[in-house]
Amino acid sequence: MDNIKVYLDVDITTKEDLFDFIGKKAVELKLLTDANAVVEGFKAREAEGSTAFEDGFAIPHTKLKNLIEPQIIVVRSNSQIEWESMDGKPTTMAIALLIPDNSAAKHLEILSAIAVKLTKTKFKEDLQKAKTEQSVIKLLDLVDANKEEKKVTKEKTKSLSIVAVTACVVGVAHTYMAEEKLLSELTNAGYQIRVETQGSKGVGTELTAAEIKNADLVILATDTNVDKSRFVGKRVYQTHVARAIKEPLKVVADAQAQAVVMKADQDFTTETKKDRQGVIKHILAGISYMIPIIIAGGVLIAASLGIAKAIWGAGASTTGVNNEYPHNPLWAMEQIGGAAFTLMIPILAAFIANSIGGRAAIAPALVGGFIGNDASKFVPMFGMNTVTTPMGFIGAIIAGLLVGYFTLWVNSWRVPKSLRAAMPIFFIPIVGSIAICVLFMYVLGGPIGFVMDKLSAAIEKGYTSDQFGIGLGLGLGILLGAMAGFDMGGPVNKIAFVTSSALVVQKIYYPMGAMAAAIPVAPLGMGLSAVLFKRFFTREEKAAGISALIMGMIGISEGAIPFAIRDPKRAIACNVLGSAIAGAIAGALKVENYAAHGGPIVAILGAVPYGVQTFYFFLAILIGTTVSVVVYGLWLVATLGKLGSVKEAYVNLCVNYKTDAKDKKYALAQQIKTLKNNIKASTDEKEAQGYQQQIESLKTQFDPINNTLKEQLLGAKKAYQEVVGAEKVGVKAKMGDFTKFIQEQKANKQSQLKAIQTEYQTNSTNADKYKKRALKETYNNEKEKALQGFANRITNYEIDMRKEYVNQFNKLI
């Protein structure tokens, strides 16, 4: 086929390199003139959701202007590429689709056909083993795929008639992979099955009224909302699309045992994947919306303050030392950044609530997050003084969770249809906003502020005491540092900062010295952790890590918030430890800081007296950050295992067991919920008793699931304990060869780098400035590839050292 190009065993180590390679090939093949358009198209699609599937395959795809016909470019890498795949494993083969901008239908047709083929184990094995380009092209014969799909769809063999609906969030590959799995596996097992897809290309093979009427069972494999009103009176079972892909026959077995009759007056909104998420996942959903706000605000504030202090001195603001330059561009930058930071907390609250209760929860949570971050709105209780400490991101989390679950609860009410439309736009926003704001203003805000004020007074008393010395400086430094690292701009951090700033006015500079050294430790520590231990972080978290490093240098601790909320136990503990150490060193050595700000920037600009105090200040930051990074990284490795180790395999297996049990219990809970709704709607006592009997039967299935999980976890632990000792001994015995391999690869890397540099110098000697610019870009790209290739080869060798023990572990399960 002329529109398929194949490149086997290419030296590609990252997803970005793969996109660059495809873009360049598209230009070389004269398909397009702009390679960057291909790269940006792929990146834009990845931003919507990963195109990596299972078993080492990915289908990156994009629509492009000026492309005449659809093209498929297959690339098989000789290295493992980290990609956010369904099974969490690296990718080695990409089947990239380049589709003309005006050919959306063709785009989806080709994409779904390839996705269907990737559900077949033999097809994937043959593709990975293919030796020639022609053999790959033959395997990718999409005409046969469509014929097979139509053939399977028409087969009807058994008396049990099933209709199903598949729909994933993006509505592309997973939707059609689930369709293919259900059709092929269930037909081969003897069932009569019809599947309706609800994807990006609309409703495919729509179920008819007659088919639904004659169906014995309805399966909804959906991760997004679908209309269930068509299935009133039918036995309905709901699950998510991934299960239909991974275990279609198990889905049918569960459906036969757990499906319940849909009642006419039930709420027909399908439960979505987010309803199954735990509290942490809801919070992470809020973080994903907050991160761009943090980055925008942090960078703008950091840049404006940094430039202002560089121009006018360490004590200057963005309007100068004595406000002599109002309304200048630096002031405007700070105002924009401040606006972003003002929005940050309400945005976090709003989208935590949205993750739980949907769009109706956004407005009240937004208002609640804003009120919770404004201490002037809090009412003092029982003779308390005026409250000055806001609730920060802690308040945002409280607001998001309370409003989200409140909205979820209200949506479960049985209200007349005439009032349903008013609930999300009238009742929930008004009642929810009033309830959360009253809670913050009259109940939570005052006591929190009172406690923080008392703590502030204690700190101030310590620093103004006549007995202040090294010991007290050490203790107060630990306290201030720990507070700085605990909630990164939240109420605990703020009270330490405000107290230290107030003492600066009294010409007591020691607390601000300790505080300034502690402030950057959390963002610097988390940012470096994301860079150094990148396999534990997502693409978005790595980007947030770079932003956190920038913010840390300028003394903005909020850059660490996403990491603290994502992994509170480890991240907050390490932040507190590192910050406390930094504060202790600066406090004990009596470092002074004349500016009410923190981070390396204040020492660079002279707010920390130049000389030995500057050295102590940077030493405190360096030691505190190092402790935070090392402890956090080792904690992650100890908990999750080294890459390719038996520990990693054990942890992943336990996670899979727990997830499977959770899914099963969720399915049971959903069936029970539907039956309870049926009881409420029932007008026949006998019918209601029948539903109650079904509920009791379903409840008995929870204990077997829990018992099975315990047995699985015990079995996994036993297998791990049997193999892990041998792994340690075996890896230790191989360390000599590993060291030799590293030395060889270092020599190879140096040789590659030297060859790349020589080629660049030779080619650029007589080149004009435009050619030199292009050669320089090529040189930098080739250099980066050589360095990345070296790192990947070392990583792959480490994985291979442990592979035999991982295989032993898997055999024992």
N, C-alpha and C positions, 0 to 999 in steps of 0.2 A: 504494500500500500504506500503510495507516494506521500501521504500526509503523516506518516509515522517515521520518526528518526530515533535511532537507538544508540546510546553510548554506554558501553559496559566497562566496569571496573575502573572508574575515573577517580583520580586522587582528590576527593572532596571531603572536607571534615566538618563543615558547618552548614546549616540551612541557608544562611546568607550567601555562602560560596556557591551553593547549588543554584540559587536564584540568579546569581551573577553569571554562572556558566551557561544556564539556559538562555539568558538574555543575549549573551555574546553569540551563542550558536544560532539564535533566531536571526541575528544580523548577518552572520556569515552565510546562512542559507538564503539570505535575501528575502526573508519573510517580512521583515520590518527594517526600519532604519534607526530606531531608537531602542537600544538595549535597556535603558533605564525605565522605559515605560513598562516593560515586562516585569522587571524587578519590583517596581512600585505597585503594579497590579497584584502580584503574588502577596506582597506585604499587606496590602489593603484587605485581601481575602483572609489572610491569617488573623488579622485583627478581629474578624467576625467569629472566628473559631478555628481550632487546629484542623488541618486537612490530613493529618497523619492518622492511620488506622491501626491495625494489629499486624504482628509478625513481620515488622520491618518495612511496611509499605506506606506510601503517602500519595495523595492525588492533588498537588497544588494546581490551581486553575484560575484563570482570569480572562476577562473580555477586553479586547484591544481594538482601538480605532486603526484604520488603514491596513488591517489584516484581511486578506481576500477570502481564504478558506480555513476551516478548523484544522489545527495541527496538534499532533501528539508528540512530545519529546520525552523519551524514556531514558533515565539516567540511573545506572547502578553504581554506587560508590564502593570503594574498597575499604572504607572506614565506616564506623558507626556514627550516625548523625543524631545528636540530641534533638528530639522533636516531641511535642506534647501529644503522644499517641494514646490510643484507647487502652492499651495494655501497659503503658508506662515504659516500654522498651524502645531502644534506639531504632532509627530508620536507616535502611540501606538502599532502598529502591524507590524512586519517585517516578510516577507516571503523570507528567505535566500536560495540561490542556491549555492551548492558546486558541481562543474562540473569537471570531469577528464580533465587534460591538453590536451589530444589528442581527445577531443570530442566537438569541437567548434560548430558543427552543432546541436548537441543535446542541448548544452548550449542555443543557440539562440532559438531553438524550444520551450524548456520549458519556457524560459524567456518571449517570445512573447505570449505564451498561457496564462501565469499568468497575463501578462499585459492586455490582451484582457478581461479576467474575471474581472479585476479591473475597467473596464469601466462600469460595471453593478451595479447600486445602490443597488439593493436587495442583490446581492452577498456580497457586502461590509458590509451591515447591518447584514446579517446572520453570517458573519465571526466574526464580533465584538461581537455578542451576543452568539456565540457558547459556550456551557457549557462543552463539553467533547472533548477529542482529536479525537475520531472517527468522530464526527460531522464535525470537521475542515477538516479531511482527505477526507470525502465524498464530501464536498464542493469544494475541490481542485482536483476533478477528471478531469485531464487534457485531457483525451481521449474524454470526452464529449465536452470539449471546442473546440477541433480541429474539431469534427464532426459538431458542430454548425457553426463554421467559414466557413467550406466548403459548408454547406447547404445554408448559407446566401449568399455566393458568387455566387451560381448558380441561385438565384432567380432573375427573370426579369419580371416586371409587367407593367410598364407604358411606354407611348410613348416617354417621354423625356429621352433620353439616355445620361448618364454622365460618363466620364472617369476621374480618379483622380490619382495623384501621391502624396505620403506622404514620407517625409524624414526629420528627425531631425538631429541635429548636431552630436550627438554620434552615431545615427543610430541603436538604440536598442529599448527600450520600447515605447517611444513616437511615433515612426514611426508606430508601430503595433497597439497601442491604437487608433491613428487617423484612421487607416485602419478599425478597428472594429467599431468605432463610425459611420463612413461614411456608412459602409455596413449595419449595423443594423438599424440606425435611418432613413436613406434614403430609404432603402427597405421597412421598415414599413410604411413610408409615401407614398409609391407607385411609387418611382422612379426606373429606371433601372440604376444600378451603377456597375462599375468595377474599382477596385483600384489596382494600382501598388505600391509596397513598394520598397524603395531604402534604405536599412539598412546595418548593419554590415554583414549579411549573403548574401549580394548581392541583385540583383533585384529579387523581388518575384512577382509571378503572372503577368509577364510582359505583358503590353498592346500590342495587335497585331495591325498591320497596318489597318486591316479591322475594328476593334473596334474603333480605332481613327477616321477613315474615317466616320463611321456611327454615331459618337457621336455628340450630339447637343451642348455639353458644356464640357469644360475642366477645372478642378479645380486643382491647384497646391498648396497643403498644405505643404510647405517646408520652412525649416530654413537653408538650405544649397544649394549649386549650383546644378541644374539639367539641362539637355539638353532640350531646348524647340523647337528645330528645327523640331521635329516630328509633332508639332502642328500648323505649318504654314497653314493659311487659316481657322483655327478653332477659335471659340469664347473662349478666355482664361481668367480665373480669378485667381488671385494669392493672397494667404493669408499665415499665418503662422500656424504651426502644432498645437499649443495650441488652436487656435480657432476651428479647426476641432474636437478636443477632447471635448471642452467645449460646443460649440453651432453649431453642424453640420448642422442643418436645417436652421439656420440663415446664415451660409456660403453659402448654396445653394440659398437662397433668394437674398443675395447680389450678388452672381455670375450671377444669371439671369438678375439682373438689371444693373450690372456694367461690365460684361465681354466684351472684345473687340477683334476684329479679329487680329490675329497675322500675320504680314507681312513677306514676304520671306527674305528681306534683313535687318531685324532688328538684333541687337545684342542679341544673344540667351542666354546670361549669366543671370541666375535667380537672381533677387534682393534678398539679404539675410537679415537676421534679423539685422545685424549690420548696414545696410543702414537706418534703422529706428531709430537708436540710436541718442540721443541728444549729444551735445558737451560734457557734463559731463560724459556720459557713454563711449565716445571715450577716454576721459582722464583716466577714471578708468581702461579701458582696457590696456592702457599704464602702469599704476601703477602696475597692476598685474604682468607684466614682470619686472618691476623695483624693486619690493620688495625684491626678492632674492638677487639682486645685492647690495641693501642697507644693508641687513642683513649681507651678506658676508663681504663687505667692512667695515661696522661699527664695527662688532665684532672683525675683525682682527686688525684694527687700534686701537680700544679701548684696546684690550688685549696687543698689543705691547707697546703702550704708557704707559699704567697702570703699566705693569711689569717693563719697563725701569725706570720710575720715582720711583717705589718702591725700585729698586736696587741702582740707582745712585743719587736720589734726585729729588726734584720738578722741578729744572731747566734743567733736562737732556732730551735729545732726545733718539731715539732708537739706536743711535751710541755712547751714553755716553754724558758726560758734554761738552767735547771739541773734540768730534769726534775721541776719542781714540780707539773705537771698531767698525770700519767700517765693513760692510758686515757680521755682526753677525745674528743669526736667528731672533732676534727681528726686526732688520732692514729689513730682507726679508719679515716678516709678514706685516710690515708697507707698503712696496712697493706693495705687493699683494693687500692689502686693498685699497691703493691709486689708483691702477689700476682699481679696482672695482668701486671706486667713480668716476674715470674719465669716465668710461663706463656708469655710472648711468644716466647722463643727455642725452647722445645720445640714449640710450636704450629707455628712456621715450619718446623722440621725435619720434623714429622709430616706436614704436608700437601704439602710438596715430594715426600716419599716416596710419599704417597698418589697424587699426580698421575702418578707413574711406575709404581708397582707395585700400586696399589689398596689396599684396606682392610687387607690383611695386613701392609703396610709401616708402618702408623701406629704400632703399639706399639713396635717396636724403635727407630724414628726418634725417637719421643717421649722414650724413655729416653736415647738417645744425645745429643739436644739438651740435655737437662737436665744430664747429666754434663759435657758440653762447656762448659757455662756455670757450672760450679762448680770453681774452680781448686784447692780443697782436696782434690779427688779425683785431681789429677795427681801422678804419681810423678817426683821429680827424677832426672835421668840424669847419670852420670859426675861425681858430686860437686857437682852444682848445688845452689844454695840452695832453700829452700822456694818453690814456685811460687805467685804471688799474682795472676796475670792470667788471667782466663777467656778462652775462645775466642769468646764472643759469637755474633753472627749469622753470622760466618764459619764457626764450628763447626756452626751449624745448617744452613747450606747444604751443608757437607761431609757431615754426617750424613744429611740428606735425600736427597742424590744417591746416596751409597754404598748406603744401605739400600734406596732405591727400585730401583736397578738390580740389587742383590743379589736382591730379591724377584722382580723380573721374570725374572732368570736361573733362580731356583729353580722358578718357575712353568712354565718351559719343560722341566723334567726329565720324563722318562718314568717315572712311578712307578705301581705297581699301584693300581687303582681303590680298593682297600680302604684305602690310605694317603692318598689325595688329600684327604679331609676333614680329616685331622690336620695337613696341611702349613701352612695359614694360621693355625691356632689353637694349634699346638704347636711345630712345627719352626722356622718363620720367626721368630716372636717371640723364642724362646729363643736360637737361634743368632745371629740378627741383633742382638739386644740385647747379647749377650756380645761379638760381634766388634767392633761400633762402639765400645762402651765401653772395651774393652781397647786399641783403637787410640788413643783419646783419652787414656786414663789412663797408658799405658806408652810410647807412641810420639810423638804429636803435642803433647800438653799440655805436657810438660816442656820441650822445645826452644823452643816459642813463648814460654813463661813466662821462660825463661833469657834470650832475646834482649831481651824487654821489660824485664826487670830491669836489664840492662846499659844500656839506653837511659835508664831512669829515673835510674840513678846518674850518667850523663853530664850529664843536665839539672840535677840537683841540684848537681853540682860546678861547673857554669857559673854558677849563681846565687849560690853561696857563695864564688866566687873574689874575690880582692882587686881584680882588674882589671875587675870588673863596671862597665859604663858604658853610654852610649847605644848604641854599636855592638854590644856583646854583648847588650844588651837587645833590640835590633832583631833580631839573628840568632836568639836564643832565642825571641823572640815569634813569628817566622816558623815556627820548628820546632814550638812548642806549638800554634800556630793550625792548621798543616797537619795535625798529628796529631789535633786536635779534629775537623776536618772530614773526615778520611779515612774513618772507619768508624762515626762517630756512636754512641758508647756501646760500641763493640766494643773489642777488646784494645788497639789502638793509642791510641784516645781515652782509654781507662781508665788506661793507664799515665801519660799526660800529666796527667790529672786527679788521680790518686792522688799523683803526685810533687808537684804544685803544692799539694795539700791538706796534705801532710806538711810542706812548707816554711812553710805558714801557722803551724803549731804552733811552728816555730822563729822566728816573727816576721819571716819573709821573705815580703813580701806582693806583690812584683812579678810572680812567675810566675802567681799566681792572678788578678791583674789582666788579664794577657794571655790567660789561659785563659778567664776569664769573658767577655771581649769576643768571643772566637772561638766559644765554644760555641753561641750562638744563630744564628750566620750560616747554617749548613746548613738548619735547619728554617725560618727566616724566608725564606731565599733560595728554597727549593723551594716553600714555601707561596705566596709572592708570584708565583713563576713559574706555578703552577697557576691563579692568579687572573688574571694579566695575559696569559698565553699559553694560554688555556683550550682552544683548538681542538686542542692537542696532547695533551690529557689526557682520560681517561674520567671519567664521572660519579663513580665511586668515588674516583678520584685527586684530583678537585677537592674532594671532601669531606675527604679526607685532608690536602689542602693547608690548609684552614681549621684543622683540628686541629693541623697542624704550626706554624702561626702562633701559636696559643695556647701550644703547648709551647715554642716559641722565646722567647716573652716571659718565660716562667718559667725558662728555662735548661735545657730537656730536649731534648737533641739527637736522641734516638731518633725524633722526628717525621719526620725526613728519610729514615729507612731505606727505606720503600717506594719512594721516588723513586730512591734510589741503586741499589737492586737492579733496578728496572724499566729503568733506563737508565744502567748503571754507568759507561760511558766518559765521557759528557758530564756527568752529575750529580756523580760523585765528583770529576772534574777541577775543575768550577766550585766545588764545596763547598770543596775544598782551597785553591783560589786565593783565594776570598773570605775564608775563615777565616784563612789565612796573612796576608792584608793586615790584617785586623782585629787579629790577634795582634801583628803588626809595629808597627802604630801605637801600640797600648796599651803594648807593650814598650819602644819607643823613647822614648815620653813618660813612662815610669815610672809608669804607672797602678797603684795599689795596690788590693787587695781583701782585706778582713779576714774574709770568709766563704768557706767551702769550697763555693761554689755559683757558678753563672754566669747570664748573661742580664740583660736590663734590670732585672729585679726587684731584683737586689742593689744597684744604684745608686739605685733609687727608695727603697729602705728604708735607705740609708745605709751599706752595707758598703763601698762606694767613697766615699772622703771627699768630702763636698759641696764644690762650688766648681769650680775649673778641672779637677780630675781627673774630675769627673762629666761635664763637657763633653767632655773627651778620650775618655772611655769610650764615650759615646753616638756621638761622631764616628767612632770606630773601628768600632762595630757598623754604623752607617749606611753608611759607605764600603764595608766588607767585604760587606754584604748587597747593596748596589747593584751592585757589581762582579759578584757571583755571579749575580744576576738578569739583568743586561744581557748578560753573556757567554753564559749558558745560553740565554736567549731568542734572541739573534742566531745562536747555534750551531744551534738548532732550525730557525730560519727559513732559514739558509744551507743546511742539510742537506735539509730537507723542502720548502722553498719557501714563498712567501707564499700566502695564501688565494686560490685561483682562478688562480694563475700557471702559466706553462708549466713551471717547475721542479717545482711540485707535481704536475702531470699526468705529467711525466717520471718522477718518483720513484715515483708510484703505479703507473705502467705497468711499471716495472722490478720492483717488488714483485710485481705480478701475474704477470709472466713467470717470476720465480723460484719463486713459489708453485706455478704450474702445473707447472714442471719438477720441483719437489720432490714434488708429488702423483704425477706419472707414475713417478718413480723409486721412490717408496714402494710404488706398486702393483706394480711389477716385483719389488721386494724381497720383498713379501708372497707373490707367486706362487713365487718361488724358495724361500722359507722353507717353503711348503706342499709343494713338490716334494721338498725335502730330507727333510721328515718322511715323505713317501711312500716315499722310498728306504729310510729306517730301518725302516719298517714292512713293506717288500716282502719276500716270500718267493720271488720269481721273479727270477733274474738278468737275463733279457731285459727284464722289466718295469722293473727298476731302471735298466738301461741307457737305456731309453726316457725315463725321468724325467730322467736325467743329460743326455741330448741336449736335452731341453726347457730345462733350466737353462742349458746353454751358449748356446742360441738366445736366451734371455731376456737373458743377460749382454751379448750383442752390441748390445742396444737402448739401453744406457746412453750409449754414445758419441754416437749420433745425437741423443739428448735434450740432452746437454751442448753439442753443436755448434749445435743449433737455438737453445738459450738464448744462446750467445755471439753468434750472428747477430742475434737479436732485440734483445739489449742494445746491440750496435753500431749497429743500425738506429735504435733509440730515441735513442741518444746523438747520432747524426748529425742526426736530425730536430730534436732539442733545440737543437743548435748552430746549425742553420739559422734557427731562429725566435727564439731568445732575444734576439739582438741587436736585431731589429726590435721585439720587445716592449719592450725598454728605451727605445728611441727613441720608440715610439708612446705609451707610458705617460708619459714625460717631457713630451711635447707636450700631453698631456691634463691635466697637473697644474694648469694655470690654471683649467680648467673644474671640476676636482675641488675646488680651494680655494673657488671660488665656490659650488659645491654644498654644501660643508660650512657655509659662512656662512649660506646660505639655510636649511639644516636646523637650524642653531643658533637662528636667528630663529624658525623654526617650532616648535622644541622649547620655547623660552621662551614663545611664545604659547600653546602647549598647556598648559604648566605653570601659566601665569597664569590661564587659563580654568578649569582644574581647581581651583585654589586659590580663585578667586572663587566658583565653584559650591559648593564646600565651605563657605566662610564664609557665603554667603547661606542655604544650607539648614540650617546648624547654629545660626543666630542664636537661634531660638526653640525649638529642639529639646530634648527631655529628655535625661538623661544616657545612656539606653540607645540612643536614636536617634543621639546624637552619637557614641557608640562605633562604631555601624554605619557612620555617615558617614565617620568617621575611617579605618576599615578600607578603605572604598571609595576614599577619597582617596589613601591610600597605594598601593593596588593600581593605580589609574589613573596615579598619578605614576610608579610603577615601569614600567608598560607604555609610557608616553610616552618614558621614558629608554631602555628596551630597544629600542623602535621606532626611535629616533634612531640608536642604535648599529648596528642591523641595516640600516638604509637606507644608512649610510656603508659598511658591509661589502659590501652588495650592489652598490653603485656601484663599489667597488674591483674586485670580481669581474667586473662588466660591462666595465670598462676593459680587462681582459686576455682577455676571452672570445674575441675574434676570433683572437688569437694561439694560444690553446689549440686552437681549431678547426683552424687551419692545421697545428699540430703533429699533431693526430689524423689529418688527411688524408695526412700524409707517412708515417705508420706503415704 
